[in-house]
């Protein structure tokens, strides 16, 4: 055989060997993918969707993918490592045989119509880092077995119909950095949270009880807390505002009655940017210590039961850009600096008991409360 022909032959052998390696999918992975597709109603699979290309006459991990398995899965060395569906409104259940995909790193079924419980067998995915089932119709409880996923970094089960309480062993998820269970029907109180969380989102559930330091103890990397639209109550204690990495707090639409805002220690470098405590039942005076948080840009305390004057320091805080204090029983005259041409702050001071709030200012577009209501709030005495 001549040298050129020999070289071509060797090259073809090399290519064919690569194709052979890449076309071999682990048998249990194929079984899992077949069960996954079989659990979805055929009528909900559009002809131009990823699942429509899943034809098992072709090996799922074979390359190149021209007509079959063109999207939806990613393979590595014959194992499925990613299952990411397009948002086509697929309707069906999540098969327990998903547990066969033991090399799976990402499972993402976002914005479809999966229903029924999340299978307990999902705990058999030791390499799973991203579990994203948001905007579906899953029901039942958050499986306690999910807390055994030691590699899990991102858990998003938001906008489903999950109920029951959070697993008590949530803090076992030591790799978890982002948790979003918002817009479900979860009840009960907060357990001890995973130690390496950056983002906590449990908005719009029916969670209740007080917020205790024991749930947040050790969360030195926590940056975002979104617990709005629940039924939390009691006092917001000083420790919350001193979490070292915290940037955003959203606790609006709860039933908190008291807030303790500490003056940060001199060696404490606060990262706090936004606080929303609107639509609670917080009473007492406006916390003056908010002015000592150097990066605070947005503060919302609308529609609580706060009274007394607005601290003058609020109008002199250079970082503040948004201030919403409407819907309380604040009295006295608002700081004049709010109405100077140099102010960069926007917001609302309306629906209070303030005197001399200029209607020409966007702060005062909402009118103040009638004098009779203000007198009643201050025990029949004038509110000024």
Secondary structure, 3 states (H helix, E strand, C coil): CCHHHHHHHHHHHHHHHHHHHHCCCCHHHHHHHHHHHHCECHHHCCCCCCHHHCCCCCCCCCCCCCCCCCCCEEEECCEEEEEECCCCCCEECCCHHHHHCCCCCEEECCCCEEEEECCHHHHHCCCCCEEECCCCEEEECCCHHHHHCCCCCEEECCCCEEEECCCCCHHHCCCCCEEECCCCEEEECCCCCCCCCCEEECCCCEEEECCCHHHHCCCCCCCEEECCCCEEEEEECHHHHHCCCCCEEECCCCEEEEECCCCCCCCCCCCCCEEECCCCCCEEECCHHHHHCCCCCEEECCCCEEEECCCCHHHHCCCCCEEECCCCEEEEECCHHHHCCCCCCEEECCCCEEECCCCCCHHHCCCCCCHHHHHHHCCCCCCC
